[in-house]
């Protein structure tokens, strides 16, 4: 961990402060303002749909102007969108809130590249650890995000306006930190005889088994996590539990997501990405089993904690696995494909979470999550059977 990585890790912490606070309050505010109850998680869906649609734009900006300006652009969007969300709530505008969270998706898509930038700032033999440690900085968001959501919601005359104003201040602080990071030089982009990019197309990348499995495991792992996490505040409210209990459960969830980051990189270096990702699938299945056992605060907390650890193993493993599948000059396209897949699945699960939990209930929501979990496990088994990866192959430059 060098100076640049520590600063990038701090920005990752600010990013998760924003994301966790959004998850904690968007569904509840949406339920208060929505014309119908099933529309409560549309602001959450707007956030991830905006992220999916912003992914190619983010990739273009990064390729055109580099990491620093690209990341700073995302932070300016975060500042604007949180102020717009505060105005929408103050004006009791549901669709204004959906629009603000849709715009905020650009920041989320932009921030998903922090982990790849971490690999670029580390020595080749330390990339897995660098990715893991920068992701582990989300622990900062686990502490600050719920605290901010709880203690800033009443500082304005209209509840939760203050929370978005606090997030605007976090975006401004992150903008200042980002300006102090010295990023690695951009790789030379290879071109063919006609001056076109000589890298593989999107479809050629997806036909590479390692890249395809890494991409789909990251997307489905994030999708299951988002499906259950986005519905948790609504489910806990339906069970008569207060917002303070919800904030604590989400806090433990984010601790589960990022605390293992201090060790996941070492696990991957020792055993390989596929075994670590397989354990992630099993932990997610254990989360569902606990969630189906009851609806007390303890069951919600343990289930969400297991969900977080399972996500960490799947997502960190998928990121490390993907680094083996593309060349330096292909990074913008390859990373955009992975992030688009992640956000597309998240957009679907964000809508499904609100619709399922308000119409079918917490039980069927968890039962449904077993389908993508099973698909992820089958893909990992297929890749292992096709070309066993007991130990990770030497990673290409990110």
C-alpha positions as CSV (number, residue, x, y, z in Angstrom):
1,X,0.0,0.0,0.0
2,X,1.6,3.2,-1.2
3,X,0.4,6.8,-0.7
4,X,-1.7,6.8,-3.9
5,X,-3.4,3.5,-2.9
6,X,-4.2,4.9,0.6
7,X,-5.8,8.0,-1.0
8,X,-7.7,5.8,-3.5
9,X,-8.9,3.6,-0.6
10,X,-10.2,6.7,1.2
11,X,-12.1,7.7,-2.0
12,X,-13.5,4.1,-2.0
13,X,-14.7,4.7,1.6
14,X,-16.5,7.9,0.5
15,X,-18.1,6.0,-2.4
16,X,-19.5,3.4,-0.1
17,X,-20.7,6.1,2.3
18,X,-22.8,7.4,-0.5
19,X,-23.9,4.0,-1.7
20,X,-24.9,2.6,1.8
21,X,-26.7,5.8,2.7
22,X,-28.6,5.7,-0.6
23,X,-29.7,2.1,0.1
24,X,-30.7,2.9,3.7
25,X,-32.9,5.9,2.8
26,X,-34.0,5.7,-0.9
27,X,-36.4,2.9,-0.4
28,X,-38.0,4.5,2.7
29,X,-38.2,7.9,1.1
30,X,-39.5,6.3,-2.1
31,X,-42.2,4.5,-0.1
32,X,-43.2,7.8,1.5
33,X,-43.5,9.6,-1.8
34,X,-44.4,6.9,-4.3
35,X,-48.0,6.9,-5.8
36,X,-48.1,3.1,-5.1
37,X,-46.2,0.9,-2.7
38,X,-44.7,-1.4,-5.3
39,X,-42.9,1.7,-6.7
40,X,-41.0,2.3,-3.5
41,X,-37.6,0.9,-4.8
42,X,-37.8,2.8,-8.1
43,X,-35.3,5.4,-6.8
44,X,-32.9,2.5,-6.1
45,X,-33.6,1.1,-9.5
46,X,-33.0,4.5,-11.0
47,X,-29.6,4.6,-9.3
48,X,-28.4,1.3,-10.8
49,X,-30.1,1.8,-14.2
50,X,-28.3,5.1,-14.4
51,X,-25.1,3.3,-13.5
52,X,-25.6,0.7,-16.3
53,X,-26.4,3.3,-19.0
54,X,-23.5,5.5,-17.8
55,X,-20.9,2.7,-18.1
56,X,-20.0,3.3,-21.8
57,X,-19.8,7.0,-21.2
58,X,-17.6,6.5,-18.2
59,X,-15.3,4.3,-20.3
60,X,-15.1,6.9,-23.0
61,X,-14.3,9.7,-20.6
62,X,-11.6,7.6,-18.9
63,X,-10.1,6.6,-22.3
64,X,-10.2,10.2,-23.5
65,X,-8.9,12.1,-20.4
66,X,-7.4,9.5,-18.1
67,X,-8.1,8.3,-14.6
68,X,-7.9,11.6,-12.6
69,X,-10.2,13.7,-14.7
70,X,-12.5,10.8,-15.2
71,X,-12.9,10.2,-11.5
72,X,-13.2,13.9,-10.7
73,X,-16.0,14.1,-13.3
74,X,-17.9,11.4,-11.5
75,X,-17.5,13.2,-8.2
76,X,-18.9,16.4,-9.6
77,X,-21.9,14.4,-10.8
78,X,-22.3,13.0,-7.3
79,X,-22.3,16.6,-5.8
80,X,-24.9,17.7,-8.3
81,X,-27.2,14.7,-7.9
82,X,-27.3,14.7,-4.1
83,X,-28.2,18.4,-4.1
84,X,-30.9,17.6,-6.7
85,X,-32.2,14.7,-4.5
86,X,-32.4,17.1,-1.5
87,X,-34.5,19.5,-3.5
88,X,-36.8,16.7,-4.8
89,X,-37.5,15.5,-1.3
90,X,-38.0,19.0,0.0
91,X,-40.5,19.6,-2.9
92,X,-42.2,16.2,-2.3
93,X,-41.4,15.2,-5.9
94,X,-41.1,11.4,-6.3
95,X,-40.1,11.5,-9.9
96,X,-37.6,14.3,-9.1
97,X,-36.0,11.8,-6.6
98,X,-35.9,9.1,-9.3
99,X,-34.3,11.5,-11.7
100,X,-31.7,12.5,-9.1
101,X,-30.8,8.9,-8.3
102,X,-30.6,8.1,-12.1
103,X,-28.1,10.9,-12.5
104,X,-26.2,9.7,-9.5
105,X,-25.7,6.4,-11.2
106,X,-22.8,8.0,-13.2
107,X,-20.9,8.4,-10.0
108,X,-21.5,4.8,-9.0
109,X,-20.4,3.5,-12.5
110,X,-17.3,5.7,-12.2
111,X,-16.5,4.5,-8.7
112,X,-16.6,0.8,-9.9
113,X,-13.3,1.5,-11.7
114,X,-11.5,2.4,-8.4
115,X,-10.7,-1.3,-7.9
116,X,-9.1,-1.6,-11.4
117,X,-7.1,1.6,-10.8
118,X,-5.8,0.0,-7.6
119,X,-4.4,-2.8,-9.7
120,X,-2.6,-0.3,-11.9
121,X,-1.1,1.5,-8.9
122,X,0.5,-1.7,-7.5
123,X,3.4,-3.9,-8.4
124,X,2.4,-6.9,-10.6
125,X,2.9,-9.4,-7.8
126,X,0.7,-7.4,-5.4
127,X,-2.3,-6.6,-7.6
128,X,-4.7,-9.1,-6.0
129,X,-3.9,-7.6,-2.6
130,X,-4.2,-4.0,-3.8
131,X,-7.6,-4.7,-5.2
132,X,-8.7,-6.4,-2.1
133,X,-7.4,-3.7,0.3
134,X,-8.9,-0.9,-1.7
135,X,-12.3,-2.7,-1.6
136,X,-11.8,-3.2,2.1
137,X,-11.8,0.5,2.6
138,X,-15.6,0.2,2.2
139,X,-15.5,-0.5,5.9
140,X,-15.3,3.3,6.3
141,X,-18.6,3.5,4.5
142,X,-20.0,0.8,6.7
143,X,-19.5,3.0,9.7
144,X,-20.1,6.4,8.3
145,X,-23.0,5.7,5.8
146,X,-25.5,4.4,8.4
147,X,-24.4,6.9,11.0
148,X,-24.9,9.7,8.5
149,X,-28.3,8.4,7.4
150,X,-29.5,8.2,11.0
151,X,-28.1,11.4,12.4
152,X,-28.6,13.7,9.5
153,X,-32.2,12.8,8.5
154,X,-33.8,15.3,10.9
155,X,-31.5,18.3,10.5
156,X,-33.8,19.8,7.9
157,X,-37.5,20.6,8.3
158,X,-38.4,17.8,5.8
159,X,-37.0,14.4,6.9
160,X,-34.0,12.9,5.0
161,X,-33.2,16.2,3.1
162,X,-30.3,16.6,5.5
163,X,-29.0,13.2,4.7
164,X,-28.6,14.1,1.0
165,X,-27.0,17.5,1.9
166,X,-24.5,15.5,4.1
167,X,-23.7,13.3,1.1
168,X,-23.0,16.4,-1.0
169,X,-20.4,17.4,1.5
170,X,-18.9,13.9,1.3
171,X,-18.7,14.2,-2.5
172,X,-16.9,17.5,-2.2
173,X,-14.4,16.1,0.3
174,X,-13.7,13.1,-2.0
175,X,-13.1,15.5,-4.9
176,X,-10.4,17.2,-3.0
177,X,-8.7,13.8,-2.1
178,X,-8.9,12.6,-5.7
179,X,-6.9,15.6,-6.8
180,X,-4.0,14.4,-4.7
181,X,-3.6,11.0,-6.4
182,X,-0.9,10.4,-9.0
183,X,-2.3,7.8,-11.3
184,X,-0.2,5.4,-13.5
185,X,0.4,6.5,-17.1
186,X,-2.2,5.3,-19.6
187,X,-1.1,2.3,-21.6
188,X,-0.2,2.7,-25.3
189,X,-3.3,1.9,-27.4
190,X,-2.5,-0.4,-30.3
191,X,-4.0,0.3,-33.6
192,X,-4.3,-1.7,-36.8
193,X,-3.4,-0.7,-40.4
194,X,-6.6,1.4,-40.7
195,X,-5.9,3.2,-37.5
196,X,-8.6,1.2,-35.6
197,X,-8.2,-0.2,-32.1
198,X,-6.4,-3.6,-32.5
199,X,-8.0,-5.0,-29.3
200,X,-10.6,-7.6,-29.3
201,X,-14.3,-6.7,-29.7
202,X,-16.8,-7.1,-26.9
203,X,-18.1,-10.3,-28.4
204,X,-14.6,-11.7,-28.7
205,X,-13.9,-10.9,-25.1
206,X,-17.1,-12.6,-24.0
207,X,-16.2,-15.7,-26.0
208,X,-13.1,-16.1,-23.7
209,X,-14.3,-18.5,-21.0
210,X,-12.3,-17.0,-18.2
211,X,-13.6,-13.5,-19.0
212,X,-17.2,-14.6,-19.5
213,X,-17.3,-16.5,-16.1
214,X,-15.5,-13.6,-14.3
215,X,-18.0,-11.1,-15.8
216,X,-21.2,-13.2,-15.1
217,X,-20.1,-14.2,-11.6
218,X,-19.5,-10.6,-10.7
219,X,-22.8,-9.5,-12.1
220,X,-24.9,-12.3,-10.6
221,X,-23.1,-12.0,-7.2
222,X,-23.8,-8.3,-7.2
223,X,-27.4,-9.0,-8.3
224,X,-28.2,-11.4,-5.5
225,X,-26.6,-9.0,-3.0
226,X,-28.6,-6.1,-4.3
227,X,-31.8,-8.1,-4.5
228,X,-31.7,-8.9,-0.8
229,X,-30.1,-5.7,0.5
230,X,-32.4,-3.3,-1.3
231,X,-35.5,-5.1,0.1
232,X,-34.2,-5.3,3.7
233,X,-35.3,-1.8,4.9
234,X,-38.8,-2.5,3.5
235,X,-38.9,-6.0,4.9
236,X,-37.8,-4.8,8.4
237,X,-40.4,-2.0,8.3
238,X,-43.1,-4.6,7.5
239,X,-41.9,-6.6,10.5
240,X,-42.4,-3.6,12.8
241,X,-38.6,-3.0,13.3
242,X,-37.5,0.7,13.5
243,X,-35.0,2.5,11.3
244,X,-32.3,2.4,13.9
245,X,-32.3,-1.4,13.8
246,X,-32.3,-1.3,9.9
247,X,-29.2,1.0,10.0
248,X,-27.4,-1.5,12.3
249,X,-28.2,-4.5,10.1
250,X,-27.0,-2.6,7.0
251,X,-23.9,-1.6,8.9
252,X,-23.1,-5.3,9.7
253,X,-23.8,-6.1,6.1
254,X,-21.2,-3.7,4.8
255,X,-18.7,-4.9,7.4
256,X,-19.3,-8.4,5.9
257,X,-18.8,-6.9,2.4
258,X,-15.5,-5.3,3.1
259,X,-13.8,-6.5,6.2
260,X,-12.7,-9.8,4.5
261,X,-10.9,-7.6,1.9
262,X,-7.9,-7.5,4.2
263,X,-7.5,-11.3,3.6
264,X,-9.3,-12.1,0.3
265,X,-6.3,-11.1,-1.8
266,X,-4.1,-13.5,0.2
267,X,-6.7,-16.3,-0.2
268,X,-6.8,-15.8,-3.9
269,X,-3.0,-15.8,-4.2
270,X,-2.8,-19.0,-2.2
271,X,-5.8,-21.0,-3.5
272,X,-6.8,-19.3,-6.7
273,X,-9.9,-17.2,-7.7
274,X,-12.3,-20.1,-8.5
275,X,-12.2,-21.8,-5.0
276,X,-12.6,-18.5,-3.3
277,X,-15.6,-17.6,-5.5
278,X,-17.1,-21.0,-4.8
279,X,-17.0,-20.4,-1.1
280,X,-18.7,-17.1,-1.9
281,X,-21.6,-18.9,-3.5
282,X,-21.9,-21.2,-0.4
283,X,-21.9,-18.3,1.9
284,X,-24.7,-16.6,0.0
285,X,-26.7,-19.9,0.2
286,X,-26.2,-19.9,4.0
287,X,-27.5,-16.3,4.0
288,X,-30.7,-17.5,2.4
289,X,-31.1,-20.3,4.9
290,X,-30.7,-17.9,7.8
291,X,-33.1,-15.4,6.3
292,X,-35.8,-18.1,5.9
293,X,-35.4,-19.2,9.6
294,X,-37.1,-16.0,11.0
295,X,-37.6,-12.3,10.9
296,X,-36.0,-11.0,14.1
297,X,-33.2,-8.5,14.1
298,X,-30.7,-11.3,14.7
299,X,-31.8,-13.2,11.6
300,X,-31.7,-10.1,9.5
301,X,-28.3,-9.2,10.8
302,X,-26.6,-12.6,10.4
303,X,-28.2,-13.2,7.0
304,X,-27.0,-9.8,5.7
305,X,-23.5,-10.3,7.2
306,X,-23.1,-13.7,5.4
307,X,-24.5,-12.1,2.2
308,X,-21.7,-9.4,2.5
309,X,-18.9,-11.9,3.0
310,X,-20.2,-14.0,0.1
311,X,-20.3,-11.0,-2.1
312,X,-16.8,-10.0,-1.2
313,X,-15.4,-13.5,-2.2
314,X,-17.4,-13.5,-5.5
315,X,-16.7,-9.9,-6.5
316,X,-13.0,-9.7,-5.5
317,X,-12.4,-13.2,-7.0
318,X,-14.2,-12.2,-10.2
319,X,-12.2,-9.0,-10.5
320,X,-8.9,-10.9,-10.0
321,X,-9.9,-13.6,-12.5
322,X,-10.8,-11.0,-15.1
323,X,-7.3,-9.5,-15.0
324,X,-6.0,-12.7,-16.6
325,X,-8.3,-12.3,-19.6
326,X,-7.5,-9.0,-21.3
327,X,-4.4,-7.0,-22.4
328,X,-3.5,-3.5,-21.3
329,X,-4.9,-1.7,-24.3
330,X,-8.2,-3.6,-23.9
331,X,-8.8,-2.5,-20.3
332,X,-11.4,0.3,-21.0
333,X,-13.6,-2.0,-23.1
334,X,-13.2,-5.0,-20.9
335,X,-13.9,-3.1,-17.6
336,X,-16.9,-1.4,-19.2
337,X,-18.3,-4.8,-20.2
338,X,-18.0,-6.1,-16.7
339,X,-19.5,-3.0,-15.1
340,X,-22.3,-2.8,-17.5
341,X,-23.2,-6.5,-16.8
342,X,-23.1,-5.7,-13.0
343,X,-25.3,-2.7,-13.3
344,X,-27.8,-4.2,-15.7
345,X,-28.4,-7.1,-13.3
346,X,-28.6,-4.7,-10.4
347,X,-31.2,-2.6,-12.2
348,X,-33.3,-5.7,-12.7
349,X,-32.9,-6.8,-9.1
350,X,-33.6,-3.4,-7.7
351,X,-37.0,-3.3,-9.3
352,X,-37.7,-7.0,-8.5
353,X,-36.7,-6.5,-4.8
354,X,-39.4,-3.9,-4.2
355,X,-42.0,-5.7,-6.2
356,X,-41.4,-9.1,-4.6
357,X,-41.1,-8.0,-1.0
358,X,-44.3,-5.8,-1.2
359,X,-46.4,-8.4,-3.1
360,X,-45.0,-11.9,-2.3
361,X,-43.1,-11.3,0.9
362,X,-39.6,-11.8,2.4
363,X,-39.8,-15.6,2.1
364,X,-40.3,-15.8,-1.7
365,X,-37.8,-13.0,-2.3
366,X,-35.1,-15.2,-0.7
367,X,-36.3,-18.4,-2.4
368,X,-36.0,-16.6,-5.8
369,X,-32.4,-15.6,-5.1
370,X,-31.4,-19.3,-5.2
371,X,-31.8,-19.4,-9.0
372,X,-29.0,-16.9,-9.8
373,X,-26.9,-18.5,-7.0
374,X,-27.3,-21.9,-8.6
375,X,-26.4,-20.5,-12.1
376,X,-23.2,-18.9,-10.7
377,X,-22.2,-22.2,-9.0
378,X,-22.7,-24.1,-12.2
379,X,-20.6,-21.6,-14.2
380,X,-17.7,-21.9,-11.7
381,X,-17.8,-25.7,-11.8
382,X,-17.9,-25.6,-15.7
383,X,-14.8,-23.4,-15.9
384,X,-12.9,-25.5,-13.3
385,X,-13.8,-28.7,-15.2
386,X,-12.8,-27.1,-18.5
387,X,-9.4,-25.7,-17.4
388,X,-8.7,-26.2,-13.6
389,X,-7.2,-23.1,-12.0
390,X,-5.9,-24.4,-8.8
391,X,-3.5,-21.4,-8.6
392,X,-4.0,-18.1,-10.4
393,X,-2.2,-17.6,-13.6
394,X,0.2,-14.6,-13.9
395,X,-2.1,-11.6,-14.3
396,X,-1.9,-9.3,-17.3
397,X,-1.5,-5.6,-16.8
398,X,-4.8,-4.1,-15.8
